[in-house]
Amino acid sequence: MKQLPVILVVLLIVLGVFAVLRVSSGYVEAHQAAWQTEASAKAVMNVADYQDELRNAAERRAWFTEFYRAVFTALLIVFVASVAVYLWKVYDQRKESWSRAVDGTFALQTFSNGQVRWQVDPNKQLTGTSGFQKATGLLGEFSSAAGHDRQLAYNLSVQKTRTTTAMMAGDSGPKYAAHAKLMAGAYDRNELPTMPMIEDESEQVATWQALTAQDAFAQSDPQRWILGQSPTTGALFELNPKEAAHFGIVGATGTGKTAYTALMLMANAIKNKYRIVILDGKGGADWSKYSHIAEYYALDYSNVGGIVKQMVSEYEKRQAVLNQHGVNSIWELPAGAKPRPTLFIVDEFGATMDSLKAASKTAYKAVELDLGNLLRLSRGAGLYVCLCDQNPSKWPGTVRANLPVNLCYRLGGGIGNAVQEYNLDKLERVGQFQVSNEIYNAFPTYQVIDQLLPDGNYKKPLALLTVDGAVTGYGKEGGDRGQNPTPQSVTVTPVTAPVTSGYTRVTAPVTAPVTDDPEVVTAPVTELLAGAPVTAQDKAKVRNIYAVTGSKSETCRLVWGGKNGQRMAWLNEVLASEVQQ
């Protein structure tokens, strides 16, 4: 006990006082005895004086007795009071420790792997979790994600909380204003912030200037397209197409998707010598009037498959060029070999895909597979895709996963949750969008678009796509789903691009009947393989047919003439090897 030395000192002092009093008392008694002997000798001479001396001695003895009694009583009171104070102090400190976490709010924990025992103090842990791995016997706190600086900040905060709790002594609350300041962190700051005194709010001057559509267009450059400005801070929303590659513009009808942002994208793309390909799912006047400067096509479920296949083919051609020159991007190619960067603006993509899914699930899966891979791989090839839509929840999952940036205009019903943007119903009705939950005002590009686009001397690039009627490449679309659809032959064009291009096709044409419904039995098919695919060419054939059909059963039927357990195992092995590559 820390108080034991104090107690011993007090007892020694008390004993010393008693010893002094006892010695003085003996001296007095000896003096009285000597005096009485002397007085007896004198008694013969004077009896009266002797009697007076006896009376005085009795009085002195009575006085000393009362004095000793008073001193003893006082010392006894002091001793009892000291013991009481000590006991109260011990109890009070024990009560305070109940509120002091550092003194043991949590019991020590013991861990053992059968050979070594560890003792852990939960009061000093960073995360509050501890244990050991049975396989290795290593004890750990599982806080490796927190660096040393974060651990130090955490422990300082914990110590401050424990100190404050100890000073408040349990549930009594803050005793002084200093306690409240400590809890609020006032003593952690070097100096308190001060608010500027503004007598008249009208004297406040904005530190930023609102841009016009012409200003934003003029300040944009190849690496920085300005599409919006924060209404509160003036911060600009800038898009680098080479980094974002693919992005979405979503919002309800009339909120400004096309008139504000999509037109600004088109103007910036043409300014930087991009090819513009417009795939209009609405087929209206919003985009068709720009067909003199952009490649324009009406888009619907009957031709979306063929368009996507042509986009894939263009990617493979460009990837072959990149592989030939040993570079990763068209921007690294020499001027003579560099293809023109291309921006695809796809309007009402979700509705188009929804219609395709209703018409043919097989075709839908094939388009989803090809488009998902295209979005994942085509950035280096200079093919950029912008999807304008009212309902991003209709986009296939592989498409949403490959759109890192989405400009979201006003949209109700929580539809924006599909692209991790929330409370879109709080935006302005027209001309305001949100990205990463930050709000920006768009520029009314439609008012000045004629001033931003090139004049009549502009030479439109050669067409990239060929869309003539219902070109699908995935089989006949539509029709009565209650009847067996007419089988259609699908010929896969040979492509000599390397395997690393990401879109390996078979090196020889494969012609086979393909139907919308894998369960429909059509004419017998001559099997391509008799056993497991061993060569890279055979594996490429199997992967290609699966990419076209989207059905493992149909793939087994076309490759081996039917499905069984062994053939399904061969197919799964081929598809798994493609993922590993």
PLY file of the C-alpha trace (Angstrom):
ply
format ascii 1.0
element vertex 581
property float x
property float y
property float z
element edge 580
property int vertex1
property int vertex2
end_header
0.00 0.00 0.00
1.28 3.45 -0.91
-0.12 4.98 2.35
1.69 2.56 4.72
4.77 4.80 5.27
2.50 7.70 6.15
0.67 5.59 8.72
3.95 4.45 10.32
5.20 8.02 10.62
1.95 9.10 12.30
2.16 6.20 14.78
5.79 7.02 15.58
4.88 10.63 16.27
2.06 9.55 18.60
4.35 7.15 20.46
7.00 9.85 20.76
4.50 12.26 22.28
3.39 9.63 24.79
7.03 8.89 25.66
7.79 12.55 26.32
4.69 12.92 28.47
5.56 9.77 30.40
9.11 10.95 31.13
7.85 14.35 32.23
5.25 12.69 34.44
7.97 10.57 36.18
10.08 13.64 36.71
7.17 15.41 38.39
6.43 12.45 40.65
10.11 12.18 41.69
10.16 15.90 42.39
7.02 15.55 44.51
8.54 12.65 46.49
11.68 14.65 47.18
9.66 17.61 48.18
7.53 15.54 50.56
10.69 14.12 52.21
12.02 17.62 52.67
8.67 18.81 53.92
8.54 16.00 56.48
11.89 17.16 57.84
10.59 20.62 58.22
7.34 19.48 59.77
8.88 19.29 63.17
9.80 22.92 62.93
6.49 24.20 61.55
3.36 22.05 61.49
1.26 24.77 59.87
3.65 25.21 56.99
3.76 21.44 56.48
0.02 21.24 56.13
0.03 24.05 53.56
2.68 22.25 51.52
0.65 19.02 51.56
-2.42 20.89 50.34
-0.47 22.55 47.50
1.05 19.23 46.46
-2.42 17.64 46.24
-3.61 20.49 44.04
-0.62 20.19 41.71
-1.14 16.42 41.45
-4.81 16.94 40.52
-3.83 19.53 37.91
-1.24 17.21 36.28
-3.77 14.36 36.26
-6.33 16.47 34.40
-3.62 17.65 31.99
-2.56 14.08 31.18
-6.17 13.06 30.65
-6.81 15.97 28.26
-3.64 15.29 26.26
-4.44 11.59 26.00
-8.00 12.34 24.88
-6.74 14.75 22.23
-4.20 12.26 20.91
-6.81 9.54 20.83
-9.15 11.79 18.86
-6.35 12.63 16.40
-5.48 8.97 15.96
-9.10 7.90 15.39
-9.62 10.79 12.96
-6.46 9.84 11.01
-7.61 6.25 10.67
-11.06 7.40 9.55
-9.61 9.77 6.96
-7.34 7.04 5.62
-10.20 4.54 5.29
-12.37 7.14 3.55
-9.55 7.95 1.14
-9.04 4.29 0.26
-12.75 3.83 -0.36
-12.99 7.02 -2.41
-10.06 6.02 -4.62
-11.57 2.59 -5.09
-14.84 4.17 -6.18
-13.03 6.47 -8.61
-11.23 3.50 -10.17
-14.58 2.11 -11.20
-14.87 5.02 -13.64
-11.21 5.07 -14.70
-10.96 2.79 -17.74
-7.18 2.72 -17.64
-7.33 1.13 -14.18
-9.22 -1.94 -15.32
-12.70 -1.48 -16.76
-11.99 -4.60 -18.84
-10.50 -7.69 -17.31
-7.23 -9.06 -18.61
-7.62 -11.82 -21.18
-5.53 -14.95 -21.50
-4.95 -16.81 -24.75
-3.16 -20.08 -25.23
-2.31 -22.30 -28.15
-1.48 -25.22 -25.87
2.21 -24.34 -25.64
2.47 -20.62 -24.98
0.15 -18.40 -22.96
-0.37 -14.70 -23.67
-2.03 -12.11 -21.45
-3.75 -9.23 -23.24
-4.94 -5.91 -21.78
-8.07 -4.87 -23.72
-7.77 -1.33 -22.26
-4.69 -0.73 -24.44
-5.90 -2.23 -27.72
-6.38 -0.29 -30.92
-9.34 -2.16 -32.36
-10.76 -4.04 -29.40
-10.22 -7.39 -31.11
-7.51 -9.87 -30.27
-6.82 -13.53 -30.60
-4.47 -16.03 -32.14
-4.48 -18.23 -35.19
-4.78 -21.88 -34.28
-2.71 -22.89 -37.29
0.30 -20.68 -36.46
-0.21 -19.88 -32.79
0.56 -16.21 -33.49
-1.25 -13.71 -31.31
-2.55 -10.66 -33.14
-4.80 -7.68 -32.82
-5.76 -7.65 -36.52
-5.04 -3.92 -36.89
-2.47 -4.04 -39.67
-4.66 -1.75 -41.80
-4.01 1.11 -39.36
-0.64 2.79 -39.73
1.49 4.10 -36.88
0.12 7.64 -37.19
-3.48 6.42 -36.97
-2.66 4.19 -34.01
-1.04 7.14 -32.18
-4.01 9.42 -32.87
-6.40 6.72 -31.70
-4.53 6.10 -28.45
-4.26 9.83 -27.71
-8.02 10.16 -28.14
-8.63 7.16 -25.87
-6.34 8.53 -23.19
-8.08 11.91 -23.29
-11.44 10.20 -22.83
-10.15 8.14 -19.92
-8.65 11.19 -18.23
-11.90 13.12 -18.58
-13.90 10.18 -17.24
-11.61 9.82 -14.24
-11.87 13.52 -13.40
-15.67 13.38 -13.55
-15.70 10.44 -11.11
-18.31 8.22 -12.64
-21.86 9.36 -13.29
-21.62 12.71 -11.52
-21.04 14.52 -14.82
-18.61 17.36 -15.53
-17.77 19.17 -12.31
-16.14 22.23 -13.83
-16.17 24.16 -17.09
-12.64 22.88 -17.73
-13.99 19.34 -17.93
-16.46 20.32 -20.64
-13.71 22.10 -22.59
-11.49 19.05 -22.34
-14.24 16.77 -23.64
-14.94 19.19 -26.49
-11.27 19.12 -27.47
-10.69 22.83 -26.84
-7.27 22.13 -25.32
-6.20 20.13 -28.39
-6.22 23.19 -30.62
-3.39 25.67 -30.93
-5.79 28.51 -31.43
-9.54 28.82 -31.77
-10.96 29.83 -35.15
-12.41 33.28 -35.39
-15.30 34.31 -37.58
-14.84 37.45 -39.66
-17.04 40.31 -38.58
-19.34 41.36 -41.39
-21.60 44.24 -40.61
-23.53 44.11 -43.86
-24.06 40.86 -45.78
-24.43 42.87 -48.98
-20.72 43.72 -48.72
-19.68 40.07 -49.20
-17.92 39.57 -52.53
-17.91 36.19 -54.30
-14.43 34.81 -54.88
-15.46 32.96 -58.05
-17.12 33.88 -61.29
-19.94 31.87 -62.86
-18.98 30.61 -66.32
-21.11 30.71 -69.43
-21.30 27.84 -71.91
-18.90 29.75 -74.20
-16.45 30.27 -71.31
-16.51 26.58 -70.38
-15.99 25.53 -74.00
-13.14 28.01 -74.52
-11.32 26.93 -71.34
-11.61 23.21 -72.14
-8.61 21.44 -73.66
-7.90 17.85 -74.84
-7.31 16.64 -71.27
-9.97 18.73 -69.53
-13.56 19.08 -70.69
-15.52 21.48 -68.42
-19.12 20.28 -68.08
-20.43 21.96 -64.91
-19.81 24.35 -62.01
-20.72 24.11 -58.32
-23.45 26.63 -57.39
-21.94 27.11 -53.90
-18.15 27.06 -54.29
-17.66 27.68 -58.00
-15.62 24.47 -58.33
-15.60 23.11 -61.89
-16.55 19.61 -62.89
-13.97 18.48 -65.42
-13.87 15.28 -67.42
-10.78 13.74 -68.95
-12.09 11.39 -71.66
-8.78 9.54 -71.90
-8.99 8.55 -68.22
-12.75 8.11 -67.78
-13.10 6.43 -71.20
-16.78 5.59 -70.64
-19.40 7.54 -68.74
-23.15 7.87 -68.35
-25.64 10.74 -68.40
-28.90 9.84 -66.66
-32.02 11.78 -65.77
-35.71 12.18 -66.45
-37.03 13.55 -69.72
-36.45 17.29 -70.10
-33.89 17.67 -67.31
-31.03 18.62 -69.64
-29.16 15.41 -70.46
-28.91 16.20 -74.16
-29.45 19.96 -74.31
-26.89 20.75 -71.60
-24.27 18.00 -71.32
-24.38 15.69 -74.34
-24.18 18.62 -76.78
-21.20 20.02 -74.84
-19.51 16.60 -75.09
-20.10 16.54 -78.84
-18.72 20.06 -79.26
-15.59 19.28 -77.26
-15.04 16.02 -79.13
-15.24 17.70 -82.54
-13.00 20.50 -81.29
-10.35 17.88 -80.42
-10.73 16.00 -83.74
-12.73 13.04 -82.44
-15.10 11.08 -84.62
-18.67 11.32 -83.27
-21.03 8.36 -83.65
-24.58 8.99 -82.47
-26.79 5.96 -81.81
-30.21 7.45 -81.24
-32.60 5.14 -79.40
-35.37 7.74 -79.67
-34.91 8.39 -83.36
-36.05 11.98 -82.93
-34.92 15.43 -83.95
-32.61 15.93 -80.96
-29.70 14.28 -82.76
-30.68 13.75 -86.39
-30.15 17.45 -87.19
-26.43 17.00 -86.46
-25.95 14.23 -89.02
-23.93 16.64 -91.21
-21.07 16.66 -88.70
-21.61 13.36 -86.84
-22.21 9.78 -87.85
-25.89 9.30 -86.99
-27.95 6.07 -86.77
-31.35 5.29 -85.38
-30.98 2.53 -82.78
-33.46 -0.17 -81.80
-33.45 -3.76 -80.59
-33.25 -5.11 -84.15
-29.86 -3.56 -84.98
-28.13 -3.08 -81.62
-26.47 -6.49 -81.91
-24.98 -5.76 -85.32
-23.74 -2.34 -84.21
-22.05 -3.77 -81.12
-20.36 -6.45 -83.23
-19.01 -3.76 -85.57
-17.70 -1.83 -82.55
-15.98 -5.00 -81.36
-14.50 -5.54 -84.82
-13.14 -1.98 -84.84
-11.59 -2.55 -81.43
-9.88 -5.73 -82.62
-8.41 -3.94 -85.64
-7.02 -1.19 -83.44
-5.71 -3.64 -80.88
-3.85 -5.45 -83.64
-2.16 -2.17 -84.58
-1.24 -1.51 -80.93
0.24 -4.99 -80.64
2.19 -4.49 -83.86
3.83 -1.31 -82.51
4.20 -2.65 -78.96
2.24 0.18 -77.28
-0.80 0.29 -74.99
-2.69 3.30 -76.35
-3.41 4.97 -79.67
-1.94 8.17 -78.20
1.47 6.48 -78.26
1.28 5.55 -81.94
3.12 7.54 -84.63
1.02 10.08 -86.49
0.66 7.96 -89.63
-0.63 4.91 -87.76
-2.86 6.65 -85.20
-6.60 6.01 -85.74
-9.05 8.78 -84.98
-10.40 8.70 -81.37
-14.11 7.99 -81.44
-16.90 8.97 -79.06
-20.12 6.90 -79.21
-23.12 8.78 -77.80
-25.88 6.23 -77.21
-29.32 7.65 -76.39
-31.96 5.52 -74.60
-29.64 2.53 -74.35
-31.55 0.97 -71.42
-34.87 0.95 -73.25
-33.22 -0.57 -76.31
-31.65 -3.37 -74.29
-34.92 -3.97 -72.46
-36.69 -4.45 -75.79
-33.95 -6.78 -77.00
-34.28 -8.88 -73.85
-38.00 -9.24 -74.41
-37.43 -10.26 -78.03
-34.54 -12.67 -77.55
-32.77 -13.57 -74.34
-30.01 -15.28 -76.31
-29.28 -12.17 -78.34
-29.46 -10.05 -75.17
-26.83 -12.19 -73.43
-24.55 -12.05 -76.44
-24.79 -8.25 -76.71
-24.24 -7.91 -72.97
-21.12 -10.10 -73.14
-19.59 -8.29 -76.12
-20.42 -4.80 -74.86
-19.15 -5.53 -71.35
-15.83 -6.74 -72.71
-15.63 -3.80 -75.09
-16.11 -1.28 -72.26
-13.52 -3.08 -70.17
-10.80 -3.17 -72.85
-11.34 -0.39 -75.36
-9.90 2.65 -73.56
-6.44 2.19 -75.02
-7.96 1.73 -78.48
-9.50 5.23 -78.35
-13.13 4.04 -78.39
-15.16 5.92 -75.77
-18.83 5.30 -74.97
-21.32 7.72 -73.40
-24.74 6.33 -72.47
-27.64 8.79 -72.16
-30.62 7.25 -70.44
-33.61 7.75 -68.18
-33.27 4.49 -66.30
-29.77 3.15 -65.54
-31.28 0.21 -63.67
-32.06 -1.26 -67.11
-28.35 -1.40 -67.95
-26.74 -4.83 -67.72
-24.55 -5.29 -64.68
-21.38 -5.59 -66.76
-22.15 -2.22 -68.36
-22.75 -0.41 -65.04
-19.54 -1.87 -63.64
-17.47 -0.31 -66.44
-18.87 3.23 -66.26
-16.71 4.96 -63.61
-18.40 8.37 -64.01
-22.12 9.08 -64.17
-23.62 12.58 -64.48
-27.06 12.29 -62.88
-29.78 14.85 -63.49
-33.05 15.01 -61.57
-34.57 11.55 -61.27
-37.22 10.20 -58.93
-38.06 6.80 -57.52
-34.57 6.05 -56.21
-33.48 4.95 -59.70
-30.16 6.73 -59.23
-29.26 4.17 -56.59
-28.33 1.83 -59.46
-25.25 4.05 -60.08
-24.64 4.99 -56.40
-26.15 8.48 -56.68
-28.81 9.39 -54.13
-31.45 12.09 -53.48
-31.59 13.00 -57.17
-35.19 14.15 -56.65
-33.77 17.14 -54.71
-32.01 18.59 -57.76
-33.35 21.47 -59.82
-35.87 20.49 -62.44
-33.61 21.46 -65.36
-29.88 21.99 -65.80
-28.43 20.58 -62.57
-26.58 17.28 -62.17
-24.83 15.34 -59.44
-21.58 13.34 -59.49
-20.31 11.45 -56.41
-23.08 13.24 -54.46
-21.65 16.67 -55.37
-24.03 19.06 -57.16
-23.11 21.10 -60.25
-24.94 23.47 -62.55
-24.69 22.47 -66.21
-24.28 24.97 -69.02
-27.23 25.63 -71.39
-25.30 24.47 -74.42
-28.39 24.26 -76.64
-28.60 28.07 -76.66
-25.15 28.51 -78.21
-24.44 25.16 -79.87
-24.37 26.69 -83.34
-21.54 28.98 -82.22
-19.52 26.08 -80.76
-19.76 23.69 -83.71
-17.60 24.08 -86.85
-18.90 25.92 -89.87
-19.90 24.51 -93.25
-16.26 23.89 -94.23
-15.97 21.09 -91.67
-15.06 17.78 -93.33
-16.98 14.94 -91.75
-14.84 11.80 -91.14
-15.55 8.66 -93.11
-18.23 6.43 -91.60
-17.04 3.88 -89.10
-20.18 1.71 -89.01
-22.46 0.21 -91.61
-26.04 0.02 -90.41
-28.48 -1.00 -93.10
-31.83 -2.24 -91.90
-32.00 -4.89 -89.19
-28.41 -6.08 -88.98
-28.02 -8.07 -85.79
-25.40 -10.77 -86.13
-27.09 -12.65 -83.29
-29.97 -14.29 -85.09
-33.46 -13.22 -86.06
-35.11 -10.94 -83.48
-38.74 -10.53 -82.57
-41.47 -12.81 -83.79
-43.98 -14.84 -81.88
-42.27 -16.35 -78.86
-44.92 -19.05 -78.75
-43.69 -20.58 -81.99
-40.36 -22.07 -82.95
-38.25 -19.27 -84.47
-36.72 -19.81 -87.87
-33.10 -20.98 -87.55
-30.59 -18.60 -89.04
-27.00 -19.31 -90.00
-24.40 -17.21 -88.23
-21.03 -16.91 -89.91
-18.18 -15.71 -87.74
-15.70 -13.69 -89.79
-12.07 -14.78 -89.39
-9.92 -12.30 -87.46
-6.14 -12.54 -87.31
-5.70 -10.38 -84.19
-3.53 -11.94 -81.45
-5.06 -13.69 -78.48
-4.02 -10.78 -76.24
-6.53 -8.52 -77.98
-9.25 -9.83 -75.69
-11.61 -10.74 -78.53
-10.18 -13.90 -80.07
-12.32 -15.28 -82.87
-11.98 -18.63 -84.63
-9.52 -18.70 -87.50
-11.93 -20.51 -89.81
-15.57 -19.71 -90.52
-18.07 -21.64 -88.43
-21.55 -21.93 -89.80
-24.25 -23.38 -87.60
-27.94 -22.86 -87.07
-28.68 -20.66 -84.07
-32.09 -20.18 -82.51
-33.49 -17.90 -79.86
-34.46 -20.84 -77.65
-31.75 -23.37 -76.73
-34.39 -25.98 -76.11
-35.63 -25.88 -79.70
-34.41 -28.88 -81.67
-33.28 -27.96 -85.16
-31.60 -29.87 -87.93
-28.73 -32.16 -86.92
-25.41 -30.41 -86.52
-22.12 -31.84 -87.67
-19.94 -31.94 -84.58
-16.74 -29.92 -84.67
-14.84 -31.99 -82.12
-14.90 -35.61 -81.11
-13.14 -35.14 -77.78
-11.74 -32.55 -75.46
-10.35 -29.38 -77.09
-6.56 -29.52 -76.78
-5.10 -27.02 -79.22
-5.44 -23.24 -78.78
-7.42 -23.14 -82.05
-10.00 -25.66 -80.85
-10.38 -23.83 -77.54
-10.86 -20.54 -79.41
-13.63 -22.17 -81.48
-15.45 -23.31 -78.35
-15.15 -19.92 -76.64
-16.35 -18.13 -79.74
-19.44 -20.30 -80.13
-20.29 -19.82 -76.46
-19.90 -16.03 -76.88
-22.35 -16.11 -79.79
-24.97 -18.41 -78.27
-24.69 -17.48 -74.62
-25.85 -21.00 -73.75
-23.72 -23.90 -72.53
-26.28 -26.43 -73.75
-26.35 -24.92 -77.22
-22.55 -24.74 -77.28
-22.26 -28.45 -76.45
-24.78 -29.24 -79.16
-22.88 -27.25 -81.80
-19.42 -28.47 -80.80
-19.99 -32.13 -79.87
-23.48 -32.79 -81.27
-25.14 -32.97 -77.86
-24.77 -32.38 -74.13
-23.66 -34.78 -71.41
-21.66 -34.55 -68.21
-18.28 -35.14 -69.83
-18.81 -32.54 -72.55
-20.06 -29.98 -70.04
-16.88 -30.53 -68.00
-14.76 -29.94 -71.12
-16.66 -26.70 -71.82
-16.28 -25.42 -68.24
-12.55 -26.13 -68.35
-12.15 -24.12 -71.57
-14.13 -21.16 -70.21
-12.17 -21.23 -66.94
-8.85 -21.18 -68.82
-9.96 -18.03 -70.64
-10.65 -16.27 -67.33
-7.19 -17.22 -66.01
-5.54 -15.80 -69.12
0 1
1 2
2 3
3 4
4 5
5 6
6 7
7 8
8 9
9 10
10 11
11 12
12 13
13 14
14 15
15 16
16 17
17 18
18 19
19 20
20 21
21 22
22 23
23 24
24 25
25 26
26 27
27 28
28 29
29 30
30 31
31 32
32 33
33 34
34 35
35 36
36 37
37 38
38 39
39 40
40 41
41 42
42 43
43 44
44 45
45 46
46 47
47 48
48 49
49 50
50 51
51 52
52 53
53 54
54 55
55 56
56 57
57 58
58 59
59 60
60 61
61 62
62 63
63 64
64 65
65 66
66 67
67 68
68 69
69 70
70 71
71 72
72 73
73 74
74 75
75 76
76 77
77 78
78 79
79 80
80 81
81 82
82 83
83 84
84 85
85 86
86 87
87 88
88 89
89 90
90 91
91 92
92 93
93 94
94 95
95 96
96 97
97 98
98 99
99 100
100 101
101 102
102 103
103 104
104 105
105 106
106 107
107 108
108 109
109 110
110 111
111 112
112 113
113 114
114 115
115 116
116 117
117 118
118 119
119 120
120 121
121 122
122 123
123 124
124 125
125 126
126 127
127 128
128 129
129 130
130 131
131 132
132 133
133 134
134 135
135 136
136 137
137 138
138 139
139 140
140 141
141 142
142 143
143 144
144 145
145 146
146 147
147 148
148 149
149 150
150 151
151 152
152 153
153 154
154 155
155 156
156 157
157 158
158 159
159 160
160 161
161 162
162 163
163 164
164 165
165 166
166 167
167 168
168 169
169 170
170 171
171 172
172 173
173 174
174 175
175 176
176 177
177 178
178 179
179 180
180 181
181 182
182 183
183 184
184 185
185 186
186 187
187 188
188 189
189 190
190 191
191 192
192 193
193 194
194 195
195 196
196 197
197 198
198 199
199 200
200 201
201 202
202 203
203 204
204 205
205 206
206 207
207 208
208 209
209 210
210 211
211 212
212 213
213 214
214 215
215 216
216 217
217 218
218 219
219 220
220 221
221 222
222 223
223 224
224 225
225 226
226 227
227 228
228 229
229 230
230 231
231 232
232 233
233 234
234 235
235 236
236 237
237 238
238 239
239 240
240 241
241 242
242 243
243 244
244 245
245 246
246 247
247 248
248 249
249 250
250 251
251 252
252 253
253 254
254 255
255 256
256 257
257 258
258 259
259 260
260 261
261 262
262 263
263 264
264 265
265 266
266 267
267 268
268 269
269 270
270 271
271 272
272 273
273 274
274 275
275 276
276 277
277 278
278 279
279 280
280 281
281 282
282 283
283 284
284 285
285 286
286 287
287 288
288 289
289 290
290 291
291 292
292 293
293 294
294 295
295 296
296 297
297 298
298 299
299 300
300 301
301 302
302 303
303 304
304 305
305 306
306 307
307 308
308 309
309 310
310 311
311 312
312 313
313 314
314 315
315 316
316 317
317 318
318 319
319 320
320 321
321 322
322 323
323 324
324 325
325 326
326 327
327 328
328 329
329 330
330 331
331 332
332 333
333 334
334 335
335 336
336 337
337 338
338 339
339 340
340 341
341 342
342 343
343 344
344 345
345 346
346 347
347 348
348 349
349 350
350 351
351 352
352 353
353 354
354 355
355 356
356 357
357 358
358 359
359 360
360 361
361 362
362 363
363 364
364 365
365 366
366 367
367 368
368 369
369 370
370 371
371 372
372 373
373 374
374 375
375 376
376 377
377 378
378 379
379 380
380 381
381 382
382 383
383 384
384 385
385 386
386 387
387 388
388 389
389 390
390 391
391 392
392 393
393 394
394 395
395 396
396 397
397 398
398 399
399 400
400 401
401 402
402 403
403 404
404 405
405 406
406 407
407 408
408 409
409 410
410 411
411 412
412 413
413 414
414 415
415 416
416 417
417 418
418 419
419 420
420 421
421 422
422 423
423 424
424 425
425 426
426 427
427 428
428 429
429 430
430 431
431 432
432 433
433 434
434 435
435 436
436 437
437 438
438 439
439 440
440 441
441 442
442 443
443 444
444 445
445 446
446 447
447 448
448 449
449 450
450 451
451 452
452 453
453 454
454 455
455 456
456 457
457 458
458 459
459 460
460 461
461 462
462 463
463 464
464 465
465 466
466 467
467 468
468 469
469 470
470 471
471 472
472 473
473 474
474 475
475 476
476 477
477 478
478 479
479 480
480 481
481 482
482 483
483 484
484 485
485 486
486 487
487 488
488 489
489 490
490 491
491 492
492 493
493 494
494 495
495 496
496 497
497 498
498 499
499 500
500 501
501 502
502 503
503 504
504 505
505 506
506 507
507 508
508 509
509 510
510 511
511 512
512 513
513 514
514 515
515 516
516 517
517 518
518 519
519 520
520 521
521 522
522 523
523 524
524 525
525 526
526 527
527 528
528 529
529 530
530 531
531 532
532 533
533 534
534 535
535 536
536 537
537 538
538 539
539 540
540 541
541 542
542 543
543 544
544 545
545 546
546 547
547 548
548 549
549 550
550 551
551 552
552 553
553 554
554 555
555 556
556 557
557 558
558 559
559 560
560 561
561 562
562 563
563 564
564 565
565 566
566 567
567 568
568 569
569 570
570 571
571 572
572 573
573 574
574 575
575 576
576 577
577 578
578 579
579 580
